[in-house]
Amino acid sequence: MWGKNKRKRQTIIVCAAFSLFWIDFSLLKSNLVWELYNKPVIRGFILSVPIASILVIYYLINHIGILSDDLKKSNRYIREIIEENDSLKEPEESAIPVVNSINQSIAELSKIRISELAELNKKTAQLNEKNIELNDAYMQLESSFGQLQAVLEQLNDSEKKYHSLVVNIPDIVLTLDSSGVITYASRACKDILSFRRRDIVGKPFNYIIHDSFADSFNFDELITRIKNSGEQRIDISLRRVDNTVIQTEIKFTAIVDSPNNDCVQAIIRDVTEQKRMEDTLRQNNRRLEILNGFSHKLASATELTDIYKTCVNTVTNELGFYGCIYFIVDKNERFYKIKEYTGEYFNEPGRIEQFTYINRNAKALSYNDYDGIVLDYEQVPKYLVMNDKIEVAGCYRQAYIQQLRIGGHASVLFIVLNKSVFIEEELNVLRSIGHTTLVAVENTMHLIESKNNFVQTIDALVAAIEAKDQYTRGHSQRVSSIAVKIADRIGMAKQQIEELRIAGILHDIGKIGISDRILLKKGPLTKEEYEIIKKHPAISNRILYPIGLSERILKAVAFHHERFDGKGYPFGLTNESLGLEPQIIAVADAYDAMTSSRPYRGALSYEKAVAELKNNKGSQFHPGIVNVMLQLLEEKEVI
């Protein structure tokens, strides 16, 4: 049938080919295979499947047809031989060799065909195996394509998310190539730097760096640091399109899939406002520290001159203003008096004279309030000095003027010169300094007034004591003077010396409670009288304690009859418990008593008094204090 109808074989081949192409086309219509079909390698593989199948089918059909034709030829050959034999009508014996020959030919032909059929079966089996392998490969390919499709979808999603993130992030995102050239810029560069993206893409990164920072940026060094540490963060000043400065913080990271990791991604954040706030906070903290230190200095200042100097030095040396002047005027005076001034402005000669005649009724002061006012330098002569003809040096920009009253009898004037325009934070600090200084000035003035009243009271008490005993007249002042010289020589603090001076004046104040009969007795005192005399330190303490004197003054007065060895009165205290003040008073008191006349004896000579001090050194008197006293006597500092 195959041999007779060759057209049928061709029809079968065409139908098979059409079927394979139809299957292939159906697969290509699916999204799954179509995505793969777009890949050149996959497309070639898919197209080769039907072609290979057609070739295999053609080979099988052709060989089957050949085998069929051979069998037909053999049958025809056999029939011809049989027919010849029949026509000869030979005896039966003569047909045997022919039949044997035919059988042998058939056998040989069968062997050949069987061998060919076996070979064909073998090739068919091989083709089946290859077809199975091809099917397995196709299944694996289909599975791999599914995975690839999933990865592609994930990548697409990631790309969309990344693009959305880059577009919407408020920070600038840049990519730079290995030469530092900008290859991509996000939309935020328009909002932050006012540059359009096309204006900076293709430009080197240094193009957007401000001139003040350009020399310090090196892209090659940046790449090296990124390779070593993975990322780099730097604070850098960039420029806007109008060349104004913008403070930024930039995070540089390597782009992983770039050659040699030389390409860089930069995320730029505008930190201008943050930096401004940090600077403001830092400056405010510094000002608070200065104000705190200023308050401590004023608290330890006991003299008005110290207060004035502390005020103006703080303003110029620590806060950095151009100049500062502090004035005071009494209610009966017309012009302010300069108490202290300092600053770079006054380094030039003649400049302080511009502020010499500030009238207390100046226009600038007539409407001045508690917080002070600010004048430009051109306004100072007219509104402050009340003289339009005075030429004020124009090397300062503004002056801050604060007028504050001290009670009802005086006022102070606080002037600060500045090279630039004052900002509110600076004015707040200056107001605080002005008010704090005023309080210190008021307190010190009250303290001076109280001290003067106190001194007058002490002088009255001492005068009352000395009025009872003409022999001790001037004794308290001399003891006070000697004690101050000893204290100054051994290096005691100024405050301690002042307290020792007061203690020296008051050391015998308790004798006001002792009977004149005992104080003025010309003969030796009895034991009972001496015990009464020994009570005068305790009486002094009862008199002075309510006044509110310092503990050092009270101890110096109460313990000045104690001894170094602990055998004194009223408590028998030793050196460790006494402190220096009472023992200084003890030496000064003993020396002046020995060199002064008493009702019961005359004054001792200088030599005898010195001998007594030496003999009682280390027992009655502190040896170190005695040595200082002897040195002062030798130098004629004490007579």
Residue pairs with C-beta under 8 A, 6 or more apart in sequence:
1 8
1 68
2 8
2 9
2 61
2 64
2 65
2 68
2 69
3 65
3 68
3 69
3 72
6 65
9 61
9 65
12 61
13 54
13 57
13 58
13 61
16 53
16 54
16 57
17 50
17 54
17 57
20 49
20 50
20 53
20 54
21 50
23 50
24 46
24 47
24 49
24 50
27 33
27 46
28 34
28 37
28 46
32 142
32 145
32 146
32 149
33 46
33 145
35 145
35 149
35 152
36 42
36 43
36 46
36 141
36 145
37 43
37 46
42 141
42 145
45 141
49 134
49 138
56 127
60 120
60 124
63 116
63 120
67 113
67 116
67 117
67 120
70 109
70 113
71 113
74 105
74 106
74 109
77 105
78 102
78 106
81 98
81 102
85 95
85 98
88 94
166 173
166 186
167 186
167 187
169 186
169 188
169 267
170 188
170 191
171 188
171 267
171 268
171 269
171 270
172 185
172 186
172 188
172 189
172 192
172 193
172 266
172 267
172 268
172 269
173 184
173 185
173 186
173 188
173 265
173 266
173 267
173 268
174 182
174 184
174 185
174 186
174 189
174 205
174 265
174 266
174 268
175 182
175 183
175 184
175 255
175 263
175 264
175 265
175 266
176 182
176 183
176 205
176 219
176 263
176 264
176 265
176 266
177 183
177 262
177 263
178 223
178 258
178 259
178 260
178 262
178 263
179 204
179 219
180 204
180 205
180 206
180 219
181 202
181 203
181 204
181 205
182 200
182 201
182 202
182 203
182 204
182 205
182 207
183 201
183 202
183 263
184 201
185 195
185 197
185 200
185 201
186 197
187 197
189 195
189 196
189 197
189 200
190 196
190 197
192 246
192 268
192 270
193 200
193 208
193 238
193 239
193 240
193 241
193 246
194 240
194 241
194 242
195 208
195 240
195 241
199 241
200 207
200 208
205 217
205 219
205 266
206 214
206 217
206 219
208 238
208 239
209 217
209 236
209 237
209 238
209 239
210 237
210 238
210 239
210 243
210 245
210 246
211 239
212 237
212 245
213 236
213 237
217 236
222 232
222 252
222 264
223 262
223 264
225 232
226 232
226 252
226 253
226 254
226 261
226 264
227 254
227 261
230 253
230 254
231 251
231 252
231 253
231 254
232 251
232 252
233 249
233 250
233 251
233 252
234 249
234 250
234 252
235 247
235 248
235 249
235 250
235 271
236 248
236 250
237 245
237 246
237 247
237 248
238 245
238 246
238 248
238 268
239 245
239 246
240 246
246 270
246 272
247 270
247 271
247 272
247 274
247 275
248 268
248 269
248 270
248 271
248 272
249 268
249 269
249 271
250 266
250 267
250 268
250 269
251 266
251 267
252 264
252 265
252 266
253 264
253 265
253 267
254 261
254 262
254 263
254 264
254 265
255 261
255 263
255 264
255 265
280 425
283 425
284 425
287 319
287 425
287 429
290 314
290 318
290 319
290 429
291 429
291 432
291 433
291 436
293 314
293 318
294 310
294 311
294 314
294 318
294 433
294 436
295 436
297 310
297 314
298 307
298 310
298 436
298 437
298 440
299 440
301 307
301 310
301 440
301 444
302 444
302 447
302 494
302 495
303 444
304 339
304 441
304 444
304 445
304 448
305 339
305 340
307 437
307 440
307 441
307 444
308 326
308 339
308 340
309 340
309 342
310 437
311 324
311 326
311 340
311 414
311 433
311 437
312 324
312 325
312 326
312 340
312 341
312 342
312 343
313 342
314 433
315 321
315 324
315 343
315 416
315 430
315 433
316 322
316 323
316 324
316 342
316 343
316 344
317 342
319 426
319 429
321 343
321 416
321 417
321 418
322 343
322 344
322 345
322 395
322 396
322 417
322 418
322 419
323 341
323 342
323 343
323 344
323 345
323 346
323 396
323 416
323 417
324 341
324 342
324 343
324 414
324 415
324 416
324 417
325 338
325 340
325 341
325 352
325 355
325 413
325 414
325 415
326 338
326 339
326 340
326 341
326 412
326 413
326 414
326 415
326 437
327 336
327 337
327 338
327 339
327 358
327 412
327 413
327 414
327 415
328 336
328 337
328 339
328 406
328 410
328 411
328 412
328 413
328 441
329 335
329 336
329 337
329 360
329 410
329 411
329 413
330 409
330 410
331 408
331 409
331 410
333 360
334 359
334 360
335 356
335 357
335 358
335 359
335 360
336 358
336 359
336 360
336 413
338 352
338 355
338 356
341 352
341 355
343 417
345 351
345 393
345 395
345 396
345 417
346 352
348 393
351 393
354 380
354 381
354 385
354 390
354 392
354 393
355 385
355 415
357 385
357 387
358 384
358 385
358 413
359 385
359 386
360 411
362 383
362 384
362 385
362 386
363 382
363 383
363 384
363 386
364 373
364 375
364 379
364 383
364 384
364 401
365 384
365 401
365 403
365 413
367 373
368 401
368 402
368 403
370 404
371 402
371 427
371 431
372 400
372 401
372 402
372 403
372 414
372 427
372 430
372 431
372 434
373 400
373 401
373 402
374 398
374 399
374 400
374 401
374 422
374 427
375 383
375 384
375 398
375 399
375 401
376 397
376 398
376 399
377 392
377 393
377 394
377 396
377 397
377 398
377 399
378 392
378 394
380 392
380 399
381 387
381 388
381 389
381 390
381 391
381 392
382 388
384 399
384 401
395 419
396 417
396 418
396 419
397 418
397 419
397 420
397 421
398 417
398 418
398 420
398 421
398 422
399 415
399 416
399 417
399 418
400 415
400 416
400 418
400 422
400 427
400 430
401 413
401 414
401 415
402 413
402 414
402 415
402 430
402 431
402 434
403 411
403 412
403 413
403 414
404 411
404 412
404 414
404 434
404 435
404 438
405 411
405 412
406 412
406 438
406 441
406 442
406 445
407 442
412 437
412 438
412 441
414 430
414 433
414 434
414 437
416 430
418 426
422 430
454 547
458 502
458 505
458 506
461 506
461 509
461 512
462 476
462 477
462 505
462 506
462 509
464 512
465 472
465 476
465 508
465 509
465 511
465 512
466 472
466 473
466 474
466 475
466 476
468 511
468 512
468 516
468 519
468 520
469 511
469 519
469 520
471 596
471 597
471 598
471 599
472 508
472 596
475 508
475 592
475 593
475 596
476 504
476 505
476 506
476 507
476 508
477 505
478 588
478 592
479 504
479 505
479 507
479 585
479 588
479 589
479 592
480 500
480 501
480 502
480 503
480 504
480 505
480 588
481 504
482 504
482 587
482 588
482 591
482 592
482 629
482 632
482 638
483 500
483 501
483 503
483 504
483 584
483 585
483 588
484 497
484 500
484 501
484 504
485 632
485 637
485 638
486 584
486 587
486 588
486 625
486 628
486 629
486 632
487 496
487 497
487 500
487 580
487 584
488 497
489 628
489 631
489 632
490 580
490 624
490 625
490 628
492 500
492 580
496 552
496 581
499 550
499 552
499 553
499 556
499 581
500 552
500 556
500 581
500 584
500 585
502 549
502 553
503 552
503 553
503 556
503 557
503 560
503 581
503 585
504 556
504 585
504 588
506 540
506 544
506 553
506 557
507 540
507 556
507 557
507 560
507 585
507 589
508 536
508 540
509 539
509 540
509 543
509 544
509 557
510 535
510 536
510 537
510 538
510 539
510 540
510 541
510 542
510 543
510 557
511 519
511 536
511 539
512 539
512 543
513 535
513 536
513 539
513 543
514 532
514 533
514 535
514 536
514 539
515 532
518 525
518 529
518 532
518 533
520 599
521 529
521 599
521 600
522 599
522 600
523 600
524 600
525 533
534 561
534 569
534 570
535 570
537 557
537 558
537 559
537 560
537 561
537 569
537 570
538 558
538 570
540 557
540 558
541 554
541 557
541 558
544 553
544 554
544 557
545 554
552 579
552 581
555 578
555 579
555 581
555 582
556 581
556 582
556 584
556 585
557 585
558 570
558 582
559 571
559 573
559 578
559 582
560 582
560 585
560 586
560 589
561 568
561 569
561 570
561 586
562 568
562 569
562 571
562 572
562 573
562 578
562 582
562 583
562 586
563 586
563 619
563 620
563 621
564 574
564 575
564 578
564 583
564 618
564 619
564 620
564 621
564 622
564 623
565 574
565 618
565 619
565 620
566 572
566 573
566 574
566 575
567 619
567 620
568 620
575 583
575 622
580 622
580 625
583 621
583 622
583 625
584 625
586 620
586 621
586 622
587 613
587 621
587 622
587 625
587 626
587 629
588 629
590 612
590 613
590 620
590 621
591 609
591 613
591 629
591 638
594 603
594 604
594 608
594 609
594 612
595 603
595 604
595 606
595 609
596 603
597 603
604 612
606 633
610 630
610 633
613 621
613 626
613 629
613 630
614 626
614 630
616 626
617 623
617 626
617 627
629 638
632 638
